[in-house]
Amino acid sequence: LTDRPIDVHLMVEHPERYIEPMAEAGASVFTFHPEATVHVQRQLAHIRRHGMFAGLALNPGTPLAHAEEVAGDLDLLLIMSVNPGFGGQEYLAASTEKIRRARALLTAHRSRAFLEVDGGINPDTIATAHAAGADTFVAGNAVFGGADPGAEVEVLRRRCEVKV
């Protein structure tokens, strides 16, 4: 139905059960949480073998250390800036420092992984997260809560050009 990338972020136990079905459904990126599986590196390799980018998501309370040993195996590192559960939550200010540390981790491992942020992204918080090192964003309410989603995306893009 689309030639656009499909980014799948699963917040389920045993995400390995869904790798093949998501690849068959056309997913481009498969992101999971390290607490949800026993062998994180094995799942990252399995995702890549199925032709998808491999992503790891860290909840606000999940230490960045969970990504350290697999940083070289990542195509995407997702920092959750809210606790998962529902849309419309406010960005947790502590996320900014975690984003900075995540960028430093990826740089130290010479990783070309995207650094994505999900949760509470709006014109103010996107500029802060971008300045901290994020380059990819999930912005549900900020985009779809307005009358013109395309215009809202442009506002967010322009905010990433602002020095904070």
C-alpha positions in Angstrom: 0.0 0.0 0.0 3.0 2.3 0.4 6.5 2.8 -0.7 7.3 4.7 2.5 9.4 3.1 5.2 7.3 1.3 7.9 8.8 1.8 11.3 7.5 -0.9 13.8 8.1 -0.3 17.5 6.8 -3.3 19.5 6.2 -3.1 23.2 5.6 -6.8 23.7 7.2 -9.7 25.5 9.1 -12.0 23.3 9.4 -9.7 20.3 11.3 -12.4 18.5 8.0 -14.0 17.7 7.0 -11.1 15.5 10.2 -10.5 13.5 9.3 -12.7 10.6 5.6 -11.7 10.4 6.6 -8.0 10.5 9.2 -8.5 7.7 6.6 -10.4 5.6 4.2 -7.5 6.2 6.7 -5.0 4.8 8.3 -3.5 7.9 11.5 -1.5 7.2 12.5 -1.0 10.8 11.9 -3.3 13.8 12.4 -1.8 17.3 12.0 -3.7 20.6 12.8 -3.2 24.3 15.7 -5.1 25.8 13.7 -6.1 28.9 11.3 -8.0 26.6 13.8 -10.7 25.4 16.7 -12.8 26.7 19.1 -12.4 23.9 19.2 -8.8 22.6 22.1 -9.2 20.2 20.6 -12.4 18.7 17.3 -10.6 18.0 19.1 -7.6 16.4 20.9 -10.0 14.1 17.7 -11.9 13.3 16.0 -8.6 12.4 18.8 -7.7 10.0 18.7 -11.1 8.4 15.1 -10.4 7.6 16.1 -7.2 5.7 15.0 -4.7 8.3 16.9 -2.1 10.3 17.4 -3.2 13.9 16.3 -0.9 16.6 16.4 -0.9 20.4 14.1 1.2 22.6 14.9 2.4 26.1 12.1 3.4 28.5 12.8 6.4 30.8 13.8 4.1 33.6 15.9 1.7 31.5 19.6 2.5 31.8 21.5 3.4 28.7 23.9 0.6 29.6 21.4 -1.8 28.1 22.5 -0.5 24.7 26.2 -0.2 25.3 27.3 -3.8 24.5 25.2 -3.9 21.3 25.7 -0.3 20.1 27.7 -1.6 17.1 24.7 -3.8 16.1 22.1 -1.0 16.1 20.6 0.8 13.2 18.4 2.8 15.5 18.5 3.6 19.2 15.1 4.9 20.5 15.0 7.0 23.7 11.5 7.0 25.1 11.0 10.5 26.6 7.7 9.4 28.3 6.6 6.2 29.9 4.8 4.1 27.3 1.1 3.7 27.5 -0.8 6.6 25.9 -0.4 9.6 23.7 -0.3 13.2 24.9 2.1 12.8 27.7 4.6 15.6 28.6 8.3 15.1 27.6 10.4 14.1 30.7 13.1 16.7 31.1 15.6 14.1 32.3 15.4 12.6 28.8 17.6 15.4 27.4 20.6 14.3 29.3 20.0 10.7 28.3 19.8 11.7 24.7 23.2 13.5 25.1 24.7 10.4 26.6 23.2 8.2 23.9 24.7 10.3 21.2 28.1 10.1 22.9 27.7 6.3 23.2 26.9 5.9 19.5 29.8 8.2 18.5 32.2 6.3 20.7 31.2 3.1 19.0 31.4 4.7 15.5 27.8 3.8 15.1 25.8 5.3 12.3 22.6 4.4 14.0 19.7 6.9 14.0 19.0 8.4 17.4 15.2 8.6 17.7 13.1 10.2 20.4 9.5 9.3 21.1 7.2 11.0 23.6 6.0 14.5 24.3 7.6 15.8 21.1 6.3 19.3 20.1 7.9 22.5 18.7 9.7 23.2 22.0 10.9 19.8 23.0 12.0 18.8 19.5 14.5 21.7 19.4 15.9 20.6 22.8 16.1 16.9 21.8 17.7 17.8 18.5 20.3 20.0 20.2 21.1 17.1 22.5 21.9 14.8 19.5 18.6 13.2 18.3 18.1 13.1 14.6 14.8 11.2 14.3 11.5 11.9 16.1 8.0 10.4 16.7 5.5 13.2 17.1 1.9 12.0 17.2 -0.1 14.6 18.9 2.1 17.5 17.7 1.3 16.4 14.1 -2.1 14.9 14.1 -3.6 17.2 16.8 -3.5 20.2 14.4 -5.7 21.1 11.5 -2.9 20.6 8.9 -0.5 17.8 9.7 1.8 18.7 6.8 2.2 22.2 8.2 2.8 20.9 11.7 5.6 18.7 10.3 7.2 21.8 8.7 7.1 23.6 12.0 8.8 20.7 13.7 11.5 20.6 11.0 12.1 24.3 11.3 12.5 24.0 15.0 15.4 21.5 14.5 17.3 24.4 12.7 17.1 26.5 15.8 20.1 26.6 18.2 19.0 25.9 21.7 
